[in-house]
Amino acid sequence: NYRTMVQSSNNHVMELGVASLKHLPPNSILISQGDMVTNSMRYLQRCEKFRDDVLLLDETMMTYTWMRNMQGPHMKRWGIQFPNSLHSPRPMAGSYTMEEFLAVNGRNPAP
């Protein structure tokens, strides 16, 4: 059964992460969503030191106040500012929309 099920040479998830990161300009900020997409890049950055100049923000994690409080200080290099406590697609007290986040943190693309 091992011979038919072995996945030791399956690099699909790694290839997804590389394809997502390799063409970004230096010191980019990338907002992602979804475990496979985000974690493929996160693994490459933290374990392989591939494109660790890119700030990877998971939109789903931005919906938790602890993300801003715990991770925010590590984002100073990129000048990230959180407009309020947490991200919410629907306006609610203490939240910000993606539009508000991008208005504060948006940058012109590199030439």
VENHUFEN-V756527 format. One record per residue. RES is the residue in one small letter. OMEGA is omega in whole degrees, 0 to 359 (* if undefined). Layout:
res;omega
RES;OMEGA
RES;OMEGA
//
This chain:
res;omega
n;181
y;183
r;181
t;185
m;184
v;181
q;186
s;178
s;179
n;183
n;186
h;182
v;177
m;180
e;176
l;180
g;179
v;180
a;181
s;186
l;196
k;184
h;180
l;175
p;178
p;176
n;178
s;172
i;183
l;176
i;182
s;177
q;178
g;185
d;185
m;181
v;183
t;184
n;175
s;179
m;181
r;177
y;181
l;181
q;188
r;184
c;183
e;182
k;179
f;178
r;178
d;171
d;182
v;175
l;180
l;178
l;177
d;183
e;179
t;179
m;180
m;178
t;179
y;179
t;182
w;181
m;178
r;184
n;185
m;184
q;182
g;180
p;180
h;183
m;182
k;181
r;182
w;179
g;182
i;175
q;177
f;183
p;180
n;186
s;184
l;179
h;175
s;177
p;178
r;180
p;175
m;183
a;177
g;182
s;174
y;177
t;177
m;177
e;179
e;178
f;181
l;177
a;180
v;189
n;182
g;178
r;174
n;179
p;178
a;180
p;*
//
